[in-house]
Amino acid sequence: MKHTTKAYPKFYLYSRIVKAKLFIDSNYYCNINLHNIAREGYFSKFHFIRLFKLIYGSTPHRYMTRVRIENAKNLLRQDFSISETCFKVGFDSISSFSGLFRKIEGKTPSEYQRLYQLRQENIKNKPENFIPNCFAEQNGWSKNSNFREVI
Amino acid sequence: MITQMNHVSIFVLNQDSAFEFYVNKLGFKVHTDAPMGPGQRWLTVCPPEQPGLEISLMSIEEGMMFKGEAAKQMRELVKNGTFGFGVFQCNDLNATYLELIEKGVVFKKPPTKEFYAYEALFIDDSGNWFSLGEKQRN
């Protein structure tokens, strides 16, 4: 881990970009206009995108898509339907949501949900299979103990 | 030949509070959250870009692991900030520092240029401290 000599943005600029990032994190489900965010931070659109990309490694638009997909995963894990999830995280169409989801996650939203449910079922039925034995033994959760009788 | 570490433990005072800190403040992902009997839970989280490293948030309770007074002593040691459990990495330390401050994370040291790295030190909700460094930019 070496410190780089590359020029950093000034601290007050950081503060404004971080605020914009946090705004996206909290308002990802709205119809966010990135021009407005740039203007509120007193940036030109070009300057805003350039600094955002320098700090976070992707454009604000791409970042917002990723935040929406992460929140969609959260809702799918809570058993929301695909269409409810799609609209709750700010997408307008199920096909564009499913397409982006698959592109980013490598599986469709319904596959993701099914695999998550399957894993949760396995954890519920045999939690000891998900715990390395050294930890399980230290806690009295090993396969030969009776911890399952008291769950 | 050992090739990787895939599990590591951090001792915490309260797993619910640790969940809030590591997941909702630091942005870690829950890997496994399994109830293991009354008052017991196997809870592991991963840094967002390191899904292969499960960090087990281990509650310090008197029982199999900590006998008698040991649990009480361990809780005191953790609370008093005795343990530094590791070094986390981010892409941009200034931005991460400002974001975590905004989320209420307490820092022992703001981003500082040391001879070995650009680093900050923060404390988790139990009292464990960590170094936070920056990945070298291309």
Contacts between the chains, C-beta under 8 A, distances in Angstrom:
chain1	res1	chain2	res2	distance
A	1	B	87	7.4
A	1	B	89	6.6
A	1	B	116	7.8
A	1	B	117	4.7
A	1	B	119	8.0
A	1	B	133	4.4
A	1	B	134	7.0
A	1	B	135	7.3
A	1	B	136	7.1
A	2	B	117	6.9
A	2	B	136	5.2
A	3	B	113	6.2
A	3	B	117	5.9
A	3	B	118	4.1
A	3	B	134	7.2
A	3	B	136	7.9
A	4	B	134	7.7
A	4	B	136	5.5
A	4	B	137	4.8
A	6	B	137	5.3
A	8	B	94	6.4
A	11	B	94	6.8
A	14	B	94	5.0
A	14	B	95	5.7
A	14	B	98	5.9
A	15	B	98	5.9
A	17	B	95	6.9
A	18	B	95	5.4
A	18	B	98	4.5
A	18	B	99	5.2
A	18	B	102	7.0
A	21	B	95	7.6
A	21	B	99	7.0
A	22	B	99	6.6
A	22	B	102	6.3
A	55	B	91	7.8
A	55	B	92	4.9
A	55	B	95	4.8
A	56	B	91	7.3
A	56	B	92	7.4
A	56	B	95	7.3
A	57	B	91	6.0
A	123	B	32	6.5
A	123	B	33	7.9
A	123	B	34	4.9
A	124	B	34	7.8
A	127	B	34	4.0
A	127	B	35	7.4
A	127	B	36	6.1
A	127	B	42	6.5
A	130	B	32	4.9
A	130	B	34	6.1
A	130	B	42	7.0
A	131	B	32	7.8
A	131	B	34	7.5
A	131	B	42	5.3
A	132	B	7	5.7
A	135	B	7	7.4
A	135	B	9	7.5
A	135	B	42	7.5
A	135	B	56	6.5
A	138	B	64	5.9
A	138	B	65	4.8
A	139	B	36	7.0
A	139	B	40	7.0
A	139	B	42	8.0
A	139	B	63	7.2
A	139	B	64	5.3
A	139	B	65	6.2
A	140	B	63	7.0
A	140	B	64	4.3
A	141	B	36	5.4
A	141	B	37	7.8
A	141	B	40	7.8
A	141	B	42	7.5
A	147	B	36	6.1
A	147	B	37	4.8
A	147	B	40	7.8
A	150	B	37	4.6
A	150	B	38	6.2
A	151	B	35	6.1
A	151	B	36	7.1
A	151	B	37	5.4
